[in-house]
Amino acid sequence: MTPAATLLTSETEARLREIGEVDILIGIPSYNNARTIGHVVRAVMAGLAKYFSSRRAVLVNSDGGSSDGTPDVVTRAVVDYGAMLISDRQSLLQKIITPYQGIPGKGSAFRTIFEIARRLNAKACAVVDSDLRSITPEWIELLIGPVLDHGYDYVAPYYLRHKYDGTITNSIVYPLTRALYGHRIRQPIGGDFGFSGSLAQYYADKHVWESEVARFGIDIWMTTEAIASGARVCQSFLGAKIHDPKDPAADLSGMLVQVVGAVFALMEEHQPVWLDLSGSNPVSLFGFQYGVGVEPVHVNVDRMVANFRQGLVDLQSIWSQMLTSETMAGLLALKDCSLQSFSIPDDLWTHVIYDAAVASQRQVLPKEHLLKALTALYLGRTASFVLETQALTSLEAEDRIEALCQSFERYKPYLVQRWQEPTVGL
């Protein structure tokens, strides 16, 4: 592990000495985002000038070795405050542009941001993705304001998204996290967060930087650690998150392995927090909610169902080690049904995820094998959701996600019972 003392470059250390302390830190992790990061930086600058003009602020670009000039775009980005009817307070905003060290990935970039926040004694922080096309100056107020003005420690984003965007969140991460920890944080892996300086220090001190967290697992880790530590958590409505959505059937296995792997690892670490919890509670939501247009997401249902059915053939022996015989019987019943009648019901899917979590805890298979074997199951559930919601709007489809969450909560005693059983095989 890279010691904190050598985490920052000598140039960054010198900048920290020049700056001293700040009230607000905004972090932007990046890797080859020259095309989009200029807009993000300008939105951040405008948001700080408009809503926090009297506060000392710093923008930190934690870059993964971009070869397309991303850091240069950050350096050159300026805002015409006069055109925006904002007094020119640009001189108050400092910029730190630094490479990060460690495993390539968002988590390593965040680690550098957390360490800089600690060193500058920042009171409130936020991180935003570098490829956002929908970020506005108001996002900065919505991510920072609850921390500075209302005493919250953690601000999760609340977006309106297309019903087929964020399917890992909708089918696994949100319902499972909600059932485990009792907080209805709708986008626990949203990517854009606000947090207090004290929580940044807490994050910086954790020893997770050689794990899945350093790649895709950082978002769910931040959310879960905030809840488990007893931090005050809330959400802010940010409107649409417009980025480059992908077909849920394409190139997902790596992300699924790392995100769900992080969720399962956190289940084991925080077992004392969640075992005795039942039900869930709403989480405060800041911001004015309004309808937004969302970009379409195209899905290939035939390919997803074919992938699931191939899994029934190729992975049956592995699935039988992960899942109970009752859960397997429910899946095998789908082998020969027609495409239009194909359905993985909420209760069956809940048992699939709970069985997989128990199998991970018991190490019945190497963790990576177990998690990769989930991919075809996840594609089957996603296809089922698409077939069920084709005629629904994204808002109407939200009712189906709520029903799935209630299934996860209803069957949590099943998870707890299996989790605590002596290990005698599945």
C-alpha positions as CSV (number, residue, x, y, z in Angstrom):
1,M,0.0,0.0,0.0
2,T,1.3,3.5,-0.8
3,P,1.9,5.3,2.5
4,A,0.0,8.5,2.9
5,A,3.3,10.3,3.3
6,T,4.3,9.4,-0.3
7,L,0.8,9.6,-1.8
8,L,1.2,13.2,-3.1
9,T,3.8,14.6,-5.5
10,S,6.3,17.2,-4.3
11,E,4.5,19.7,-6.6
12,T,1.2,19.0,-4.9
13,E,2.8,19.2,-1.4
14,A,4.1,22.7,-2.4
15,R,0.6,23.8,-3.6
16,L,-0.9,22.6,-0.3
17,R,1.6,24.7,1.7
18,E,0.7,27.7,-0.5
19,I,-3.0,27.3,0.0
20,G,-3.1,26.5,3.7
21,E,-6.7,25.8,4.5
22,V,-10.0,25.8,2.6
23,D,-13.7,25.6,3.4
24,I,-14.7,23.7,0.3
25,L,-13.0,21.1,-1.9
26,I,-14.4,19.8,-5.2
27,G,-12.7,16.7,-6.6
28,I,-12.8,15.5,-10.2
29,P,-11.2,12.2,-11.0
30,S,-10.2,11.8,-14.7
31,Y,-8.6,9.6,-17.3
32,N,-8.6,10.8,-20.9
33,N,-11.7,13.1,-20.5
34,A,-10.4,16.1,-22.5
35,R,-13.6,16.2,-24.5
36,T,-16.0,16.5,-21.5
37,I,-14.0,17.8,-18.5
38,G,-14.0,21.4,-19.5
39,H,-17.7,21.7,-19.1
40,V,-17.6,20.0,-15.7
41,V,-14.8,22.4,-14.5
42,R,-16.7,25.4,-15.7
43,A,-19.9,24.3,-14.0
44,V,-18.0,23.7,-10.7
45,M,-16.4,27.2,-11.0
46,A,-19.7,28.9,-11.7
47,G,-21.4,27.0,-8.9
48,L,-18.8,28.0,-6.3
49,A,-18.9,31.6,-7.5
50,K,-22.7,31.8,-7.4
51,Y,-23.5,29.9,-4.2
52,F,-20.3,30.1,-2.1
53,S,-18.6,33.3,-3.2
54,S,-17.4,34.1,0.4
55,R,-15.8,30.7,1.0
56,R,-12.2,29.6,0.3
57,A,-12.5,26.8,-2.3
58,V,-10.2,24.5,-4.2
59,L,-10.8,22.3,-7.2
60,V,-8.7,19.1,-7.3
61,N,-8.3,17.2,-10.6
62,S,-6.9,13.7,-9.7
63,D,-5.8,12.3,-13.0
64,G,-4.8,8.8,-13.9
65,G,-2.1,9.6,-16.5
66,S,-4.2,11.0,-19.3
67,S,-2.6,11.1,-22.7
68,D,-5.2,13.4,-24.4
69,G,-4.4,16.7,-22.6
70,T,-7.1,16.4,-19.9
71,P,-5.0,18.3,-17.2
72,D,-4.3,21.1,-19.7
73,V,-8.1,21.5,-20.3
74,V,-8.6,21.8,-16.5
75,T,-5.8,24.4,-16.3
76,R,-7.3,26.5,-19.1
77,A,-10.9,26.4,-18.2
78,V,-12.4,29.8,-17.3
79,V,-15.9,31.2,-16.8
80,D,-17.3,34.5,-18.0
81,Y,-18.9,35.4,-14.7
82,G,-20.3,38.6,-16.1
83,A,-22.3,36.8,-18.7
84,M,-23.8,34.7,-16.0
85,L,-24.6,37.7,-13.8
86,I,-22.2,36.5,-11.2
87,S,-19.6,38.8,-9.6
88,D,-16.1,37.8,-10.6
89,R,-14.8,35.8,-7.7
90,Q,-12.6,33.5,-9.8
91,S,-9.4,34.6,-7.9
92,L,-10.7,32.8,-4.7
93,L,-10.8,29.4,-6.4
94,Q,-7.5,27.5,-6.4
95,K,-6.8,24.6,-8.6
96,I,-4.7,21.5,-7.9
97,I,-4.0,19.2,-10.8
98,T,-2.2,16.1,-9.7
99,P,-1.6,12.5,-10.8
100,Y,-2.8,9.8,-8.5
101,Q,-0.9,6.7,-7.4
102,G,-1.9,3.1,-6.9
103,I,-4.2,0.7,-8.7
104,P,-5.7,2.4,-11.9
105,G,-9.2,3.3,-11.1
106,K,-11.6,5.8,-9.6
107,G,-10.9,4.6,-6.0
108,S,-7.3,5.5,-6.2
109,A,-8.2,8.9,-7.6
110,F,-10.6,9.4,-4.7
111,R,-7.9,8.4,-2.2
112,T,-5.7,11.3,-3.4
113,I,-8.7,13.7,-3.1
114,F,-9.5,12.5,0.5
115,E,-5.9,13.0,1.5
116,I,-5.8,16.5,0.0
117,A,-9.1,17.3,1.8
118,R,-7.5,16.2,5.1
119,R,-4.4,18.2,4.6
120,L,-6.3,21.4,3.7
121,N,-8.7,20.8,6.6
122,A,-11.7,21.2,4.2
123,K,-15.1,21.5,5.9
124,A,-17.2,20.3,3.0
125,C,-16.3,18.3,-0.1
126,A,-17.8,16.9,-3.2
127,V,-16.7,14.7,-6.1
128,V,-18.2,14.7,-9.5
129,D,-17.6,12.6,-12.6
130,S,-15.4,14.1,-15.4
131,D,-17.7,12.9,-18.3
132,L,-20.9,14.6,-17.1
133,R,-22.9,16.4,-19.8
134,S,-25.8,17.3,-17.5
135,I,-23.9,19.0,-14.6
136,T,-25.1,22.5,-13.8
137,P,-23.8,25.1,-11.2
138,E,-26.7,24.2,-9.0
139,W,-25.3,20.7,-8.5
140,I,-22.5,22.3,-6.4
141,E,-25.0,24.0,-4.1
142,L,-27.0,20.8,-3.8
143,L,-24.0,18.6,-2.9
144,I,-22.2,21.1,-0.6
145,G,-25.1,23.0,1.0
146,P,-26.5,20.1,3.1
147,V,-23.1,19.7,4.7
148,L,-22.3,23.3,5.3
149,D,-25.7,24.5,6.2
150,H,-27.6,21.5,7.6
151,G,-25.0,19.4,9.3
152,Y,-25.1,16.3,7.1
153,D,-22.0,14.2,6.6
154,Y,-22.9,12.5,3.4
155,V,-25.0,13.6,0.4
156,A,-25.9,10.9,-2.2
157,P,-27.2,12.0,-5.6
158,Y,-30.8,11.4,-6.7
159,Y,-31.1,11.3,-10.5
160,L,-33.9,10.7,-12.9
161,R,-32.6,8.0,-15.3
162,H,-34.0,6.0,-18.1
163,K,-35.7,2.8,-16.8
164,Y,-32.9,0.7,-18.5
165,D,-30.0,2.8,-17.3
166,G,-28.3,1.7,-14.1
167,T,-29.6,-1.8,-14.1
168,I,-27.0,-3.1,-11.7
169,T,-28.2,-0.5,-9.3
170,N,-31.8,-1.2,-9.8
171,S,-31.7,-5.0,-9.7
172,I,-29.0,-5.6,-7.1
173,V,-27.3,-2.7,-5.3
174,Y,-30.2,-0.5,-4.4
175,P,-32.6,-3.2,-3.1
176,L,-29.8,-5.1,-1.3
177,T,-28.2,-2.0,0.3
178,R,-31.7,-0.8,1.4
179,A,-32.7,-4.1,2.9
180,L,-29.4,-4.5,4.7
181,Y,-28.8,-1.1,6.2
182,G,-32.4,0.3,6.3
183,H,-31.8,3.6,4.4
184,R,-33.6,4.3,1.1
185,I,-30.6,5.8,-0.8
186,R,-31.8,5.4,-4.3
187,Q,-28.5,5.9,-6.1
188,P,-25.9,4.3,-3.8
189,I,-23.4,4.1,-6.6
190,G,-24.4,7.3,-8.4
191,G,-20.9,8.7,-8.8
192,D,-21.4,12.3,-7.6
193,F,-21.4,12.8,-3.8
194,G,-21.0,15.4,-1.1
195,F,-19.4,14.7,2.2
196,S,-18.0,16.4,5.3
197,G,-14.3,17.0,5.9
198,S,-14.4,14.7,8.9
199,L,-15.9,11.9,6.7
200,A,-13.1,12.5,4.1
201,Q,-10.5,11.9,6.9
202,Y,-12.4,8.8,8.0
203,Y,-12.3,7.5,4.4
204,A,-8.6,8.3,4.0
205,D,-7.7,6.3,7.0
206,K,-9.4,3.1,5.8
207,H,-7.1,0.3,4.3
208,V,-9.0,-0.7,1.2
209,W,-6.8,0.8,-1.6
210,E,-5.5,-2.5,-2.9
211,S,-9.0,-4.1,-3.3
212,E,-12.0,-3.9,-5.6
213,V,-12.7,-0.5,-4.0
214,A,-9.8,1.0,-5.9
215,R,-11.6,0.3,-9.2
216,F,-15.4,0.3,-9.5
217,G,-16.2,-0.4,-5.9
218,I,-15.5,3.1,-4.5
219,D,-19.1,4.5,-4.8
220,I,-20.9,1.8,-2.9
221,W,-18.0,1.7,-0.4
222,M,-18.4,5.4,0.4
223,T,-22.2,5.0,0.8
224,T,-22.0,1.9,2.9
225,E,-19.2,3.2,5.1
226,A,-21.1,6.5,5.7
227,I,-24.2,4.6,6.9
228,A,-22.3,2.0,8.9
229,S,-20.2,4.7,10.7
230,G,-23.4,6.4,11.9
231,A,-22.9,9.5,9.7
232,R,-25.9,11.7,8.9
233,V,-26.9,10.9,5.4
234,C,-29.3,12.6,2.9
235,Q,-29.9,12.9,-0.9
236,S,-30.0,15.8,-3.3
237,F,-32.1,15.8,-6.5
238,L,-29.8,16.6,-9.4
239,G,-32.2,16.1,-12.3
240,A,-30.9,13.9,-15.2
241,K,-27.6,12.2,-15.2
242,I,-26.6,12.3,-18.9
243,H,-23.5,10.4,-19.8
244,D,-22.7,7.6,-22.3
245,P,-25.2,4.9,-21.4
246,K,-24.5,1.3,-22.5
247,D,-26.6,-1.6,-23.5
248,P,-27.0,-3.6,-20.2
249,A,-26.0,-6.7,-22.1
250,A,-22.6,-5.3,-23.2
251,D,-19.2,-5.4,-21.4
252,L,-20.6,-5.6,-17.9
253,S,-18.9,-8.6,-16.3
254,G,-15.9,-6.6,-14.9
255,M,-18.1,-3.9,-13.4
256,L,-20.6,-6.4,-12.0
257,V,-17.8,-8.5,-10.4
258,Q,-16.2,-5.4,-8.7
259,V,-19.4,-3.7,-7.6
260,V,-21.1,-6.8,-6.2
261,G,-17.8,-8.0,-4.9
262,A,-17.5,-4.8,-2.9
263,V,-21.1,-5.1,-1.6
264,F,-20.6,-8.7,-0.5
265,A,-17.3,-7.9,1.2
266,L,-18.9,-5.0,3.0
267,M,-21.7,-7.3,4.2
268,E,-19.1,-9.4,6.0
269,E,-17.3,-6.4,7.5
270,H,-20.5,-4.7,8.7
271,Q,-22.4,-7.8,9.8
272,P,-23.0,-6.4,13.3
273,V,-24.7,-3.3,11.7
274,W,-27.2,-5.0,9.5
275,L,-28.1,-8.4,11.0
276,D,-30.7,-7.2,13.4
277,L,-32.2,-4.4,11.2
278,S,-35.6,-4.9,9.6
279,G,-37.5,-2.7,7.2
280,S,-36.2,0.7,5.8
281,N,-36.7,4.4,6.3
282,P,-36.9,7.3,3.8
283,V,-33.8,9.5,3.6
284,S,-34.2,13.3,3.5
285,L,-34.1,14.7,-0.1
286,F,-32.9,18.2,-0.9
287,G,-33.7,20.1,-4.1
288,F,-36.7,20.9,-6.3
289,Q,-37.9,17.8,-8.1
290,Y,-38.9,18.3,-11.7
291,G,-39.5,16.2,-14.8
292,V,-36.6,15.8,-17.2
293,G,-36.1,14.2,-20.5
294,V,-33.7,11.2,-20.4
295,E,-31.7,9.7,-23.2
296,P,-32.9,6.4,-24.6
297,V,-31.1,3.2,-23.7
298,H,-31.3,0.4,-26.3
299,V,-31.4,-3.2,-25.0
300,N,-31.1,-6.5,-26.7
301,V,-33.5,-8.8,-24.9
302,D,-33.0,-11.8,-27.2
303,R,-29.2,-11.7,-26.5
304,M,-29.8,-11.4,-22.7
305,V,-32.2,-14.3,-22.6
306,A,-29.9,-16.4,-24.8
307,N,-27.0,-15.6,-22.4
308,F,-29.1,-16.7,-19.4
309,R,-30.2,-19.9,-21.1
310,Q,-26.6,-20.7,-22.1
311,G,-25.7,-20.2,-18.4
312,L,-28.3,-22.9,-17.5
313,V,-26.3,-25.3,-19.6
314,D,-22.7,-24.2,-19.0
315,L,-22.9,-23.0,-15.5
316,Q,-25.5,-25.3,-13.9
317,S,-22.9,-27.1,-11.8
318,I,-21.5,-23.8,-10.5
319,W,-24.9,-22.3,-9.9
320,S,-25.9,-25.4,-8.0
321,Q,-23.0,-24.8,-5.6
322,M,-24.1,-21.1,-5.1
323,L,-27.8,-21.5,-4.9
324,T,-30.2,-23.7,-2.9
325,S,-32.0,-26.5,-4.7
326,E,-35.3,-24.6,-4.4
327,T,-33.7,-21.5,-6.1
328,M,-32.2,-23.7,-8.8
329,A,-35.5,-25.3,-9.5
330,G,-37.1,-22.0,-10.1
331,L,-34.4,-21.0,-12.6
332,L,-34.5,-24.4,-14.4
333,A,-38.2,-24.0,-15.0
334,L,-37.3,-21.1,-17.4
335,K,-35.3,-23.3,-19.7
336,D,-38.0,-23.9,-22.3
337,C,-40.5,-21.1,-21.9
338,S,-41.2,-18.7,-24.7
339,L,-39.5,-15.3,-24.9
340,Q,-42.7,-13.4,-24.1
341,S,-43.5,-15.5,-21.1
342,F,-39.9,-15.4,-19.8
343,S,-39.9,-14.0,-16.2
344,I,-37.7,-14.2,-13.1
345,P,-40.1,-13.0,-10.4
346,D,-39.1,-10.7,-7.6
347,D,-39.1,-13.4,-4.9
348,L,-36.9,-15.8,-7.0
349,W,-34.4,-13.0,-7.8
350,T,-34.3,-12.0,-4.2
351,H,-33.4,-15.6,-3.3
352,V,-30.7,-15.7,-6.0
353,I,-28.9,-12.7,-4.6
354,Y,-29.3,-13.8,-1.0
355,D,-28.0,-17.3,-1.8
356,A,-25.1,-15.8,-3.7
357,A,-24.2,-13.5,-0.7
358,V,-24.2,-16.5,1.6
359,A,-22.1,-18.6,-0.9
360,S,-19.6,-15.7,-1.0
361,Q,-19.4,-15.5,2.8
362,R,-18.9,-19.3,3.0
363,Q,-16.3,-19.3,0.1
364,V,-17.9,-22.2,-1.6
365,L,-16.2,-21.1,-4.8
366,P,-13.3,-18.7,-5.5
367,K,-14.9,-15.2,-5.2
368,E,-14.2,-14.1,-8.8
369,H,-15.7,-17.3,-10.2
370,L,-18.8,-16.9,-8.1
371,L,-19.2,-13.2,-9.1
372,K,-18.6,-13.9,-12.8
373,A,-21.2,-16.7,-12.7
374,L,-23.7,-14.0,-11.5
375,T,-23.4,-12.2,-14.9
376,A,-25.7,-14.5,-16.8
377,L,-28.2,-14.6,-13.9
378,Y,-28.2,-10.8,-13.9
379,L,-28.8,-10.6,-17.6
380,G,-31.7,-12.9,-17.2
381,R,-33.3,-10.7,-14.5
382,T,-32.6,-7.6,-16.6
383,A,-34.4,-9.2,-19.6
384,S,-37.3,-10.1,-17.4
385,F,-37.6,-6.5,-16.2
386,V,-37.4,-5.2,-19.8
387,L,-40.2,-7.5,-20.9
388,E,-42.3,-6.6,-17.9
389,T,-41.9,-2.8,-18.3
390,Q,-41.8,-2.2,-22.1
391,A,-45.1,-0.3,-22.1
392,L,-44.3,1.7,-19.0
393,T,-42.6,5.1,-18.6
394,S,-39.5,5.4,-16.6
395,L,-41.5,6.8,-13.7
396,E,-44.0,4.0,-13.9
397,A,-41.2,1.4,-14.0
398,E,-40.0,2.9,-10.6
399,D,-43.0,1.1,-9.0
400,R,-41.6,-2.2,-10.2
401,I,-38.2,-1.4,-8.6
402,E,-40.0,-0.5,-5.4
403,A,-41.8,-3.8,-5.4
404,L,-38.4,-5.6,-5.8
405,C,-37.0,-3.6,-2.8
406,Q,-40.0,-4.7,-0.7
407,S,-39.3,-8.3,-1.7
408,F,-35.7,-7.9,-0.5
409,E,-37.0,-6.5,2.8
410,R,-39.6,-9.2,3.2
411,Y,-37.1,-12.1,2.7
412,K,-34.3,-10.6,4.8
413,P,-35.1,-13.1,7.6
414,Y,-34.2,-15.8,5.1
415,L,-30.8,-14.2,4.5
416,V,-30.2,-13.7,8.2
417,Q,-31.1,-17.4,9.0
418,R,-28.9,-18.7,6.2
419,W,-26.0,-16.3,7.1
420,Q,-25.9,-17.6,10.7
421,E,-26.3,-21.3,10.0
422,P,-23.3,-23.5,10.7
423,T,-21.4,-24.1,7.5
424,V,-22.5,-27.6,6.4
425,G,-22.8,-27.0,2.7
426,L,-25.6,-25.7,0.6
